C-alpha cells in the first residue's frame, strides 16, 4: 500500500511512527509516498490514518494523488 498525507511533515511523522526511515520515501512523478506492508498499514490505521479505496472513493483518491504529485520534487 501507499502511505500519503496532506503535507510532507505529516507524511514523515506517520512514517517515523511506523519505523520507516526517510530514505524509504518514494519521491516519484506519481506522487510522494512511502510503500508500506500489510502490517504497517494496519498499524497506520490504528494510529489514525484513513484508508481510502480507489474503487469506492475515486474522487478522494484523485485529490490525494494530485496533492502527493504537487509535493514531489521529481520532474513532472
Steps between C-alpha positions, in 0.01 A plus 500: 500500500600864466513734796418857394409810699378856468849636574852365487537574871196283578623229264846484657351501850277200429783318324723555803231356727497193275878470520564598139823690434490819291702323231192282435309802367387451143530839329348401169315671218197300613517668841695513822431194716643222710437138410359312798442134574164356603611506864618862474171594337311350794725687744451828309123454521528443875700825522225694324570465129197478275466222247362599164405269216580579140184308412260677738655840576612590148479879533673497838774274365552737206524797737752320723710404198489857361618625838778240518614592147509867595736413789741306279834648410551255213445653154133493402 
